[in-house]
Amino acid sequence: MQSRNIKITGTGKYLPKRVVTAEEMDAILGVPAGWVQKKSDVKRRHFVEDETASQMGAIAALEALRQAGLEFTDIDCLVCASGTMEQPIPSTASLIQRALGQEWSGVPAFDINSTCLSFLTGLDVMSYMVTAGRYRRVLLVSTEIASLGLNWSHKESAALFGDGAAAVLIEAAEEREGSRILCSAMKTYSSGAHLSQIRGGGTGAHALSGQEEEAFLFEMDGPGIYKMASRILPGFAASLLQEAGCSMKDIQVVVPHQGSAMAMRLISRKLNISQEQLMFITPTHGNTIAASIPMGLHEAIREGRISRGSRVMLLGTSAGLSVGGMVLDY
């Protein structure tokens, strides 16, 4: 079963209070004026000031519920689909539930993590659960704090990231409504697992293991990821479109993971995506890990680029190395 009658009924977004411009990042990184914007295309991004991941996720969730005209009592599952965690135990989803003031609701809350593709994976997995009747309405929340794990000596990767949260509410759709997921796919090539990682913090290098500080900070080999992705993405996207029974020209909006300006250029060129089709929020958000796709979706809906009946492609890469995609009729 590939096609599923699933409807997105609400979306929400939260950006932290602290705005960090490209000029400020130049100073932080100790690079010449204009270097950050030239390298990353990020004019500004947001870093947390006093917000926690669960607080940000709760605010985005409330906006999604308001948009759908629903209360928390109307949902029966809360999933946090993020690449970063507020703490190792318990799940961030349970902390979001508490931040919503719903700690005695009993609503099941758990995490799904495939790093930058976590939202797409969560939407895919939970759509099957809704279609099967296990849950009626599911609240998916991606909330990310990248700024606290950046290695400032790795200037090119540090220049890319921002913090923030986004939420999406899904439920079953009637056949006549036309809202559906046509197809979805994910492929993982773990020969590239070392290209994007944080080595410390798990059982491989416990926090008390005496490992050097760098083990607990983000590492990324941008050129290595670019090389792998450029080889894998074209065939993957072609297969996805074939499964959906359409071509790229039938897609109204492509919402990619906002990895970097270089990644956006790669996607556009290799997949023949026009500027009009591409939802590109990197300059004002940076790379917000798993929150980038639902943020892009939220902004495209808010701007009127996506309306009921629009055919949309969600697409991205993540640590692993994984590629993932989905074609849906909004």
Disulfide bonds with the S-S distance in Angstrom:
none
